[in-house]
Amino acid sequence: MQITILYLQENIRQQALANIFGTSQPTISRAINNVLNILDMVLPPPPRPKDLRPWRLYVLDGTLVPCWWWKETRSLYSGKHHKAGYNLQILADQAGEIFYISPPLPGSTHDITAIRHTGLFNHMPSWHCTVDKRYIGLGCNTPFKRRPGKPLLD
């Protein structure tokens, strides 16, 4: 379990874990896969958009999950964060309970494109979501945007 947590949370390579624990990389790989298979059986399946409660009010935001970057896979690079990773869209209620995590998309994917790709708003009204300025144009509750050259609103 400790090896799997180090591998997933700290993004330590399997060869480095093998050196730390005094074993081989194939043994580390088998250990990680065994724990992940057990977790797949024990944990409930992730929520899907059709499982949402459409009458609830939600908060939606995107995040970048960092990963190793291979130069051949330029789509993983996020110019906003200046690192490689995968774009995830996370939907939570206003108390912080997570209701939905989208499938990963390349880090270069803009948040609006990522949320449109999920089909989330086919299962709930978009105005039930509070979002940041990156989602303007979807019909969600967004903050006011100051007009160029104008003072901030009260």
HELIX and SHEET records of a PDB file:
HELIX    1   1 GLN A    2  GLN A    9  1                                   8    
HELIX    2   2 GLN A   14  PHE A   21  1                                   8    
HELIX    3   3 GLN A   25  VAL A   42  1                                  18    
HELIX    4   4 PRO A   49  ASP A   51  5                                   3    
HELIX    5   5 ARG A   74  LEU A   76  5                                   3    
HELIX    6   6 ASP A  111  THR A  118  1                                   8    
HELIX    7   7 LEU A  120  ASN A  122  5                                   3    
HELIX    8   8 SER A  126  HIS A  128  5                                   3    
HELIX    9   9 LYS A  133  TYR A  135  5                                   3    
SHEET    1   A 4 TYR A  77  SER A  78  0                                        
SHEET    2   A 4 LYS A  83  ASP A  93 -1                                        
SHEET    3   A 4 TYR A  58  PRO A  66 -1                                        
SHEET    4   A 4 CYS A 129  THR A 130  1                                        
SHEET    1   B 3 TYR A  77  SER A  78  0                                        
SHEET    2   B 3 LYS A  83  ASP A  93 -1                                        
SHEET    3   B 3 ILE A  98  ILE A 101 -1                                        
SHEET    1   C 3 TYR A  77  SER A  78  0                                        
SHEET    2   C 3 LYS A  83  ASP A  93 -1                                        
SHEET    3   C 3 LEU A 105  PRO A 106 -1                                        
END                                                                             
